[in-house]
Amino acid sequence: MNHTESSYMYHMLGISEEVRIYGQKIEDMLRERFREFDETAEYNQLKVLNAMQENRVSEACFHYASGYGYNDMGRDTLESVYASAFHTEAALVRPQITCGTHALCVALSANLRPGDELLSPAGKPYDTLEEVIGIRPSKGSLSEYGVTYRQVDLLKDGEFDYPSIEKALNERTKLVTIQRSKGYQTRPSFSVKKIGELIAFIKERRPDVICMVDNCYGEFVERIEPSDAGADMIVGSLIKNPGGGLAPIGGYIAGKEELIENCASRLTSPGLGKEVGASLGVMQSFYQGFFLAPSVVCGALKGAVFAANIYENLGFSVVPDGRESRHDIIQAVTLGSPEGVVAFCKGIQAAAPVDSYVTPEPWAMPGYDSDVIMAAGAFVQGSSIELSADGPIKHPYAVYFQGGLTWNHAKFGILKSLQSLIDDDVLPIERLRGL
């Protein structure tokens, strides 16, 4: 498609010529960076393919299973594929895991007992985990079952506070939870290398402590996963990176066999464990989504870096910045006002293939301590590997952008967010002319 045809299509979809040209200048600056992402995607694609071939995935793995799900070949083989790809002893990959928070809750409650202590050495966990832990009182929290919690905040530069972590480790510390992605914070996300260094530090002092990594938004961003760097368990959602945009629900926990058996008994029932839980016809989507995930994540990464450079060049604070190495697909942009957050999300929603005509509004979403706005016109409800943006309506008024099943759609979504800020008089269009 030549520039004239491209310009016409963008115009048809509500993008002004000034915004399109500004975006093209940014894209031209990123050609070499995008090539690096393509190389990582190629490596990870081969890694997933090898895992599928090694475990003899067949057409029979896609057959429908119902009821108890005994001898569900597709389910059991898929869990072996995940274990092979993530280099772990075992994995639990189930549609009965409803979301990332549920997967984390299963992993924690399965491996903690009354009197144990949970330690977070990376500061405050993601908002929805506060009620799982009991930081904010909630029915069925770990706190109600006698599990205590301790937290070590990050240093001002976003680094781990190793002396304080050493002091916080005690005879009751049973499990350490490390959140790879930033969540609703403007701290850096952690590289697998940095997570590995933290795990090594902890294991040197307490070899028996379980180290769990919340791997949400991080899968296939790098060539290795936290399980390659010493994590005993890694946990994530299938409607994020590893589902490749095709998984309609689900989550995974991968790690040491004993820990995964505990998780299976918590998810289903003691005595039943991994033996039950029918796949209900979703296996083809799970397999195909996992196969496509490296390429889908690559497109989302390009979109995140594009967003960082689009907004950083306009003077907004972004985390990570436009040149930093990437460790997840989330891009934080601090807009500084509720109006900015709302306008950004309106643009992302207007760029969606589904419900593009809907206007997102902040609301009191369950699990959060403030109103939250979410934009996600997705094929799968809440799928944040698809083009999406969200953020709490509270200081510093940052929005968190992620996803895009293709690079071209991610690019359009960011241009649409920028156009929305201009149309809503949040950003003067003259700012675009300085590049």
N, C-alpha and C positions, 0 to 999 in steps of 0.2 A: 504494500500500500504506500503510494507516494505521499509527500507532505500535504498536497492539496486534498487528497482523499481523506487522509488522517485528520486534517484540520476540520473538514466538513463533518466527520463523524463525532469528533469531540464537541463541535458546536451543537450538533443535534442533541447531544447528551448534556448540554448545559455548561460546557467549559469554554470560557472566553479565550480568545487568541493570546492574550497576554499571559494567562495562567498556563496555557499549553506550551508556549515558547519558553517560559521560565522553567517548567518541568523538563523540557527537552535539554536545556542547558545543564541542568543538574544530572540528568541521565548520562549525558555525554562525558561528564566528569567521572563516572563510576564504572566505565567499561572494564578496566583491569580488575577492580574489586569484584565485579560480577563473575569474571572468569575464575577467580579463586573459589567462589561458592559453587560453581559448576563442577570443579574438580573434586570438591568434597562430596557433592551429591553423587558423582560417578562412583567414588569409593564406597559410599554407604549403600548405593544401589547394588553393587556387587556383593557386599556383605550380606544384605537381606536375601539376595538370590541364592547365595551359597547356603544360607541357613535353610531355605525352602528345599533346595535340592538334597542337602544332607539329610533332611528328615522325611524325604520321599513324599512330598505333598502330591496328592492325586485328586482326580475329579471326585472320588468318593468322599473326600474331606468336606465337600460342599453340601452333602445330603442333609435333609431336614431331620432333626432329632427333637423329640418331645418327652413329656412326662418326667420321669426321674433323670433321664439322660445317661443311664448306664451305658458304658462302652461307646460313648460319643466320640467316634474316631476323629472327626474334624476338630472338635474342641481340644482333645488330648494332643493331637499333632501340632495344632497352632501353639499350644503352650510350650511344646518342645522347640518350635521355630523361634519364639521369643527368647527362650533360654539360650539357644545357640547364637542368635544375633547379638544378645546383650552379654554373652559369656558368663552366664550364671548357672547354678546347679539345677534350678527349677523356676517355673513361672506359673502364675495364676492369671488367666486372661478370660474374663467373663462378661457376658451381657448383663448378668445380675449385679455387677458393680455399676452403680448408676452415674457416677461422676468422679472427678479427681478427689474431691473432699471425702467421698465415701471410700475410695480406695485407701486414702491415708488413714481414715478412721479405722478401717479393717486392720491395716498393718499395725497401727498403734495398739488398739485394744486387744489384738491377738497375741501380742508379745510383751505386754505390760501386765503386772499383777498388783493387787493392793500392797501398798508399802514401797513400791518402786517409784523412782523419780525419772521424769522426762526432762532432758536438757536441750534447749535451743541455743547454740553458740553463734547464731547469725541474726540475733535480734528478734523482733516481733515476727511471728509467723503470719501467713496469709489470713485475712479477716475471718473467713469461714472456719478456720481451724481454732479460733479463739473459743468458740462454743464447744467444739469437740474436746478440747483440752480442759475447759472450765475456767479460762481466764475471764470470760463473760459467762455467768451462770446459765446453764442449760440442762434440760432433762437428759439423763443418760451420759453426761460428760465423764471423762476420765477422772475428774476430781471427785465426782459422786461415788466412784468405785475405789477411792483411796489412793489414787496415783497423784503424786505431787509434781509440780512444774517449776523449773528454774530457767532463767533466760540470761544470756550475756549479750549485751548490745554491741554492735559494731563500733569501731573507732570512727572518728569524724571523717576520715578519708575512705571509709568503706571496708577497711581491712579487719581481719579477725583480731580480737583482743586476747592473744594467747595467754598472758599471765592470768587474766580473769577467768578464762576457760579452765585453766589448770586448777585454780582455786575452787571453781564450781563443781568439778568432778569429785564425787564422794562415794562412799560405800553403797549408797542407795541408787546411784545413777545406773539405770538399766539400758536406756535407749537415748541416743542422740539423733535429733532430727535436723537436717540441713536443707534449707529451701534454696534450690539452684536459681530460680528466677526471682525477680524483684518484687512480684506481687504489686500491691498498691503502695509502693514506696519508690522513692527516687534514688535508691542506692544502686550500685552496680550489680549485675547478675554475676554469678561465679563461674569461672572456667572449670572444666573437669580437673585440670592440673591443680588449681587452688583448692578445690574440694578434696582432692587426693592428699594434699599436704596437710589439711586439717584432720582428715581421717587418720593419717599416719601419726600425727601428734597425739591424738586421743588414744589410739591403740597402743602406743608406746607406754602410756601411763595406765590404761585400763584395757587390756586385750579382750576382756570378756564383754565389754560394752557393745551393744548393737548400734551400728551406724546406718541410718536410713536417710536416703536422699529423695526429697520431693523433686522429681525430674520433669514436672509439667512444663511444657513449652521448650524443653531443651533437647529432646530426642532428635538425633541426626543433624544437629547444628554443627557439631564437631565430629571427628572421625572416631572418637572413643566416647564411652558413656561412663558415668560415675562407678558403675559396676566393674569397669576395667581399672579403676583407681582405688579399689579397696572397700567400696560400699557393700554392706551386707544385704541391703534391700534397696531397690529403686522402685518408685511408684509413679504412675501417671494415668492420664485419661485418654481413651480412644477417640474422643471427639476433639482432641488436640492433635499434636504432631503424628503419633504412630498410627492413627486411624486413616490418615491420608485423605480426609474429607468424605470417605465412603462409609466408615463405621457409623451406624445410627445410634449407638449407645456403647457403654462399656468402659472398663478400666483394666489396668494390669498391675501386678506386683511381681517383681523378679528378684531372685536372690538365692540365699542358702536354702537348701532343701528343708531343713527343720523349721526355719522361719516361715517358709511358704506353706508347709503343712499346717502350721498354727493358723495362718491366715485363712486357709481353706476351711478349717474347722470353725473359725469364727464366721466366715461368710455363709456357710451352709449350716452344719451342725456337728458337734463332737460325735465321732464314730462314723460320720459320712464323708466329711472332707471333700476332696476333689472328685469323688466318685459320682456325685450327683450335680445337677445343674445343666439342663438341656440347652442347646445352642439356638433352638427355635428358628432355624433358617437364616441366621445372620452370618454364617461362616464365610460365604463367598465374599461378602463385603469386608469382613475382618481381614481375610487373606489379601484380597486385592488392594485394600486400603494400605495395609502394611507394606506391600510391594511398591505402591506408588509414593509412599511417605517421603523417601529421600528427595524426590523431585519436587513434591509439593512444598516441603520445608525449604528447599532452595528458593522457590519463588517467593515464599513468605519472607525469607531473609533479605532478598533483594528489595522487597517492598519496605521492610523495616529500615534498611540503610538509606533508601530513597527518601523515606519520611524524615529521617534524622537530618539529612542534608537539606531537604526542602525547608524545614523549619529552623534549623540552626543558622542558615544563611539569611534568614529573616529576623534574627536576633532573639529567638526563643531558646530557653534552656531545654536541652534534650539529653536523655540518658538511655543508652550510651550515646556519645557524641558521634559525629559523622565519620570519624576515622578509627575509632576503637575496634578491637576484635570483638566478635559476636559470640555469645554463649547461650542465647535463647532468641525467640522470634519476637519478643515484646519490645516496642519502642515507646518510651515515655516522653511526652511533650508537655512542658509546663506552660499553660496558657494564661495563668494569672487571674482568671475571673470565671465565675459560673457561666457567663454568656459565651466565653470562649470554648469551654468544655462542651456546652450544649450545641453550639454552632458546628464544631468539629464533628460531633457524633451525628448531627443532622446530615452532614455531607457524606459520611460513610454509609448511613442508611439509604440515602438517595442514590448511592452507587451500587446498591445490592441487586442481585437478580430476582430476589424474593422480597415482597413487601417494601419495594422501593418508594412507594407512595405514602408510607407510614412516617409520622414524625415522632421520634423517640423523646420521652420526657423522663426526668428524674423521678424515682419512686423509692419507697422504703422496702428494698429487696431483703428477703430473709437471709440472715447470717452476717449482715453488715451493720455498722454503727452509725451510718449516715445515709442519706438518699444517694442512690447510685443511678447513673444513666448508662444504658447499654444500647449500642447500635449493632445489629446483626441480622441482616436479611439473608438468612442461611437456608440451605437445603435441609440441614439437621439443626433442630432448635438448640441454641446455645453453643454451637460448634465454633470454637475460637481458633481453629485452623483455617476456617473460612474468614473472609474479610469481615473484620469486626473491630469495635472500639468501645471502651467503657471507662468509667472513672467515678470516684466518689465526689459528691458536691461538697467539698471541704478544702481548706487550705492545704497545699499551695495551688489547688485547682489544676491538677495534671490529668491528662488523658492518656490512656494506654491503648495503643494500636497494635494489632497483630493480624496475621493471616492473609488469606488470598490464595485460592486454589491454583491460580496461575499468576505469574509475574505481571502480565498485562492487566489483570483485574486489580491487583494490588496497586499498581501505578495509577490506574484510573481512580481508585478509591481515595488515594492521597490527594490527587488533583481536585477531586470533588470536595474534600474536606477544606482545602485551601479556598476554593471558590465560595464555599458556604461562609467562611470567616469574612470574606470580602463582601458578599451579598448582605450579610447581617451587620455590616459596619463595625465589626470587631477589629478588622485589619485593613488599613488604607491600601488601596491597590498600588499607590506610589512606592510602597516598600519593595515591590517586585522588581523595580527598575534599577536597583542598585547592584545587581549581580553582573 
